[in-house]
Amino acid sequence: MRPLPRLLCIASLGLVTAIGHAASLTAVEYYHHGNGHYFVTASPQEIADLDAVRSRGWSRTGETFDVFEVDKAGVANVCRYWSAQTFAPKSSHFYTPFDWECVKVRADPSWHFEGEVFGMQPADPTGTCTAGTIPLYRLYNNGRSGAPNHRYVTNPKVRSDMVARGWTPEGTGIGVIGCVPAPDAFTIVAAGDIAHCPDAPASASAAARTAALVTPQDDLVLTLGDLAYDSGTHAEFANCFDPTWGAFEDRLRPVPGNHEYRTPGAAGYFDYFGAQAGPDRRGYYSFDYGGWHFIALNSEIDASVQSQQYQWLKADLAASSQSLCTIAYWHRPAFSSGVQHGSTLEMRPFFDALHAAGVEMVLSGDEHFYERFAPQRADGTADPARGVRQFVAGAGGKDLYPVGVPLPNSEFRYNANWGVLRLTLGQGHYGWQFVPVGDGAPIDAGSATCHR
């Protein structure tokens, strides 16, 4: 049997061996540069001591996350243990929210129980968290630094980087050990029509330039179709998309475009993304993150009111919490002022269903520029109180398109440069920025409150 995991090993930390319940709701992560270990604490006293350099060698990593107080309804208390005997001259701390692990370690005399230090909600068997919470990932280093060490993170980018370095995800789903409170606000990036590398390496492509706009602080990356030109082949994904936007790995939440389907069954797309593209290679799915509901749809298959996808959408909207702000996204825009493709009338029934359910916004690509619409109904009439706001964010890296005569309710258009749409999503509110490549300021920005 595999040895019991040891969490968050500490060398010469000098902490007390019996601590009370964490009064702070923010956990702070530290790193010891001498022994290569991570440590996390929500104790205000320990945070103050570490920040005051009372324990030499430790410094903040910049990662923090909120935690629950112990003994709250629906919360699993996290046990903490300490041992210097087993891993001398290095010491080790062990954190677990699982009762069976807590009992097993407590029975081992080489470990000293330090208390229940904070709480987290259990994830479901797939690693999914409830509304208002986000996943807490657990990674294990297999004892390669002299003593076993685990790391707790909520940042998907950090998780991906650690896996690439050889750390092993542990927990449910893709390594979720529990769920912690969602931040007051988080950011996501969206763009479509991205990777085209016909005559130059991927590093010299426009896709590399737009990928550089995505920061480690962006929690999710929504890709809005036409991701690997010209035909979404396995080679195009491997040679152009993967070296650029593929760097975001677990943060990617894709939808397919028409160019993906130039390869039969969009095989290159579905083989590349696997489970991240949703179940059954159908190209549509939904998920909750940070107190928001996300609906990814496929504009390249039947979107009529009789379709299986439309019936799934209606059921998903009915089942999702009415308290959650909601975003839907797909490739071909229901509304567009472009002259290359224009509006896709086939997507209007979807837009109508989203409007009836109180969805906040729709994101699309296909037209290779940026456009923002005011809240509106599916018939194109303005609805400031309950309308759906649509963004076209198709400036991800392919050749830019001209803009035609603005449609009613089109508030902003831009096609002078590539760029990405960055959304700041809070509890009951959101903001937007279109960020162009280069060092310039956002071209378009604004904010609004949710109405769902």
N, C-alpha and C positions, 0 to 999 in steps of 0.2 A: 504494500500500500504506500502511496506517496506520503512523504513526511507532512505533518501538519504545517500549514503556512505560518510564517512568522511575519508580522506586520511592523513596518516603520521602526527600523533598528536605529538606536541612538548610541553614540559614544560620548561618555563623560558629560552627559547633559546636566547632571546634578539636580534633577527635579525631585520634589517630595514624593514619597512612596504611597501616599494616600491623599487623593484629591477629591474635592466635592463636585457636585453637579456643575456643569459649565454654565456660567452666568451669561456669557456672550453667545450670540447666535451666529457669529462669524468664525469659521475655522480658517486658520492661516497656515500655509505650508512653508517649511524651511528645508534647507539643504546643507549637509555637512561636506565641505569640499575635501576634507582629509580622508573620510571613509566612504564617500559616495552614497550616503544614505539620505532618505527623505523622512521628514517628521511633520505631523500635522497636529495642531492643538486648537481648541476653542476656549481654553482657560485664559482669562484676561491676565492673571498673574504670570503664567508661563510665557504668554506673548510679550508682556512687559520685560520679563527677565531676558528672553532671547533677543529682543530688540535693543536692550541695554548692553548687549555683548557680555553678559555675565557667564554665558556658556560659549567658550571660544570655538570658532570654526563654523558656527551656524549663521546663515543669512536667509532672508526671505527669497522665495523663488518668483514672487509676483502672483502666484495662484492663491485665490481665496474662494470660499464658497460658504453659503449659509447652511446652518444645521438646525435641527429641532432641539428644544430642551427635552430632557429626559422625562419619563413618566407621563407623556402626553398620550391621549387616546389615538390609537392607530399607529403608534411610533414604536420601533424597536430600539431599546437602549443599547448603546455600544459599550462593551466591556473593554477595559484597558489593563494590560499586564506588562510587567517589566522583568527582565532577567539580565544579569551580568555574568552569571555562572556558566551558562551553556555556551556563550559566544565570546568569552574572554579572549583577548583584551578588549574586544568591542562589546557593547551592551546592546540590548534589543528591546523595543516595545512592540506589543502585539495588540491590534484593535480588531474586534469582530462584533457584528450585529446579530450573529447567529447563536441561538441558545446552545446548540450542540457543541460548537467550538468553545463557547464560554465555559461550559461545564467541563469539557475535556482538559482545557488548559488550567483551569482552577484546581484540577486533581493532580497536576504535575507540580511537585514541591520546588522545582527550579524556577517556577514562575511566581511572581508576587502580584496579587490582584490590587489594582490602584483605583478601582471604582468604575461606575457607569458615567461616561464623560460627556456624551451628547447623544442625540437620537437621529434616526432616519426612518423613513417609511419603507416597508418592503416593496420590491418590484414584483410584477407578475411573472409567471414562468418564462415569458418571452423577453423579459428585461424592460418592459414598458412601464412607465411611471404615470400616476394619475395627474389630472389637471392641477396646475399650480406647482408642480414639482418637476425636477430634471434628474437624469441619471447620474449616479456617482459610480465611476468606474474604478475597478481594482486591478492593479498590475503587479506581477511577481517577478523578481529578478533571479530566481533559482539559486540564491546564495552566492552569486558570482563575485560579490565584493567582500567576501570574508565572513559575512553573516547574512542570513536571509533578510530581505527588505521588500516591503510592499509600498505601493504608492496609491493614494486616493486622489482622483481628479474628476472634475466635471467638464473640463474643456476637451471636446473631441479631437482637436488638433494635437494636444499634448498626448492624449491616448494613442493616436496614430504614430506619433514620433517615438513613443516608448516601445510600441510593438515592433517598429522598424529596427530598433536597437536590440531586439531580442527578448524583451520583457513579455511575459505571458498574461493575457487577460484572464481574469477569474470572475466567477459569478454567473448570472443568468444572461441569456441573449449573447451579446458581444462583450460580456465582462462587466455587467452591472451588479454591484453589490447592494444597492439600495437607492432610495430617492430622497433628495433634499430640496428645500424650498427654492423655487425659481427666483432669479434675481428680479428686482423691480423693473429692469429693462435689459434687453439684450439686442444684439445686432445680427442681421443676416444679410447676405449678398445674393443678388439674382442677376443672371444674364443668359442670353441665348445666342445662337449663331456664332460659334466660338472658334473652333480650331481648324485652321487651314494652313498647311505647310507644303505648298506645291514645289517650290524651288529653293527652299532654304531650311536650315534645321529648325526644330521647334523653338529653340532658345531665341531665335531671331524673329519669330512670328508675332503678329499682333495679339494672339492668344497669350503669349508669355507676358506681354505688356499689361493686359487686363488682369491676368492672374496675379501680377505684382500688386494690384490694388486690394486684394483680399488680405486681411490682417489676422494674426492669431486670435484676436479678440472677437472675430466674427464667428458666432456659434454654428450657423448652418450656411450652406452654399446651395442655392436652388439653380439648377441648370435647365434652361427653358427650350431645349430641343435644338436640332441641327448642331450637334456638338463636335462631330468629326467629318469634315468635308473630304470628298464630295458625296460619298455613298455610305458613310458609317460602317466601313469595313473593319474587320479585326485589325488589319495593318494600320489603318488611319487612326483608330483609337490608340493603338500601341505607340505609334510614331509621332503623333501630334497632340492628341488630347492628354494622354497619360503624362508626358513630360511637363505639361503646363498645368492645366486645371486638375489633372489627376492627382496632383500633390495634396489635394484637400481630402482625399480618401473618405474617411468615415463621416465627414461633414456634408458630403454631397447627397442631395435629394433630387434626382433627375426626372425629367419627362422626355419622351422621344419627339423628334420632329420628322418632317417629310423626307429629309435626306437620310435619316437612319433607315427608313423603309425602302430605300433604293437597294439595300441588301435584303434579300428575301427574309420575311419575318423579323426584320430588324435584328438579325442574329448577332451582329457585331456589338450592338448596343446592349442587348440583354445578356450576352456572354460576359461583357466587360463589367457591368454593374451587378450582376447576380441578384441577390436578395434585395439590394438597395433600390432596384427598379420595380419593386412590388411583387406580389405573388403571381404565379402562373403565366408569366411573360405576357400579361395583358396590358401593362403600361399604365395602370391607374391604381392608386392606393391612398391612404390617409394616415396621419399620425398627429399626436399632441406633443407640443414642446413649449416649455416656459409659460404655460397658461394660455397658449394659442393653439388653435386647431388648423392643420394644414391639409389641403386636399389636392393631390396631384392627379391630373386627368390626361387622357390621351386623345389629342385632336386628330390623330391619323387613322382612327378606326371609327366605326359607326357611332355617331353622336346624336342620333334621332331619339325622340321621346319613347320609341319602342325598343331601343337598344338595351342590352344588358348593362352597359356602362351607365346609362341614364338612370335605370332603376336602382343600380348600386349607389349612385350619387344621392338620389332621393332618400334612400335608407340611411346612408351615412349622415346626411344633414339632420334627419329625424333623431338619430341615435346620439349625435354629439351634444355636448353640454351647451345649453342655451346661454350659459354665462361666459363662454369662451369667444373671444374675438377670432375671426376665421379668415384665412387666406386660401384662395384657389389659384392654381397655375397650370398652364398648358402652353402648347407651341403657337398655334395660329390664333391671332387676336380676333375677338368678336367685333372690335372697333379698331380702325386704323386709318390715318390720313395719308398713308403711303400710296405711291403710284405703282409700285412693283407688284404688290399683292392686294392691298386694300382690306376691307373688312371681310371676315369669314362668317357669312350668315348662318352656316351650319352649326356654329357654336352659340348662337343666340338662345336656343332652348336651355342650354346649360346656364347661361348668364341669367335667364329668367328664373330658374330654380334657385340659383344662389341669391338673387335679389329677394325672392319670397322668403328665404330662410334668414335674411339679415346679415349675409356675409359682407365683410368690409371691403375686400379688394380682390382683383384678379390680376395676375402677372402673365405676360405672354412675350414671345419673341417674333420670329419669322420676318418682320420688317426690320431692316438693318439700321435702326436708329432708335432714339429714345423719344417717347411721347407719354404725356400724362393727361388723363381725362378727369373731369369733375364727376362726382357721384351721379349715376344715371340708372335708368331702367333699361330693360332689354330692347325696348323700341327706340332707344336713343333720346328719350326725353329726360330732362334734368330732374333729379330727386335729391335735393340737398340733405333731407332728413334721413332717408333710408336707402339711398342709392348705393350702387357698387362702384368703387373707384377702380379704374383700370390703368395699368402701366404697361407700355410696350418697352421692353428692355432687350432689344436685339442687336446691340452694338458691342457684342462680346469679342469680335476679332475678324469677322469676314468683311468683305468690301461693303462700304456704307451705301445706303440707298437715298434717293431724293425724297423729299416730303412734298405732298401735293396740297391741294386746297384743304385747310383745316376743317374737320368735321365739327358739327355742333358739340359743345361741351369739351372740345380739345383745349386744354389750358396751356400746354407747353410742349414744344417740339425742338429737337436738337439732333443734328446729323453731321457736325463738323469734326467729331473725333470719337474714337472708341471709348467705352467706359462701362461701369457697372452701376446698378441700382442698389443702394444700401438702405435697409429699413431698420429703424430702431423700434422695437416692439415692447411695450410696457403693459401693465395691467389696466386695460380699458383705454389705451391710447397708443398712437404710433406716430412716427415721423419718417420722412424720406429724404434722400439725397441722391442725385445723379452725379457720380464722381468720374471725371474723364481721366484718361491716362496722362501721365506727367505729374507735375507738382502743383497744378492749379487748384483753386477752390472749387467746391461743388457748383455745378452749373444750375441746378434746380434743387430747391429744398422747401420743406413745409411740414406741417403736423396736423393731426386731427384726432378726435375721440371716436371710440367704437360705439356702435349703436345696437349691437346684438345683445 
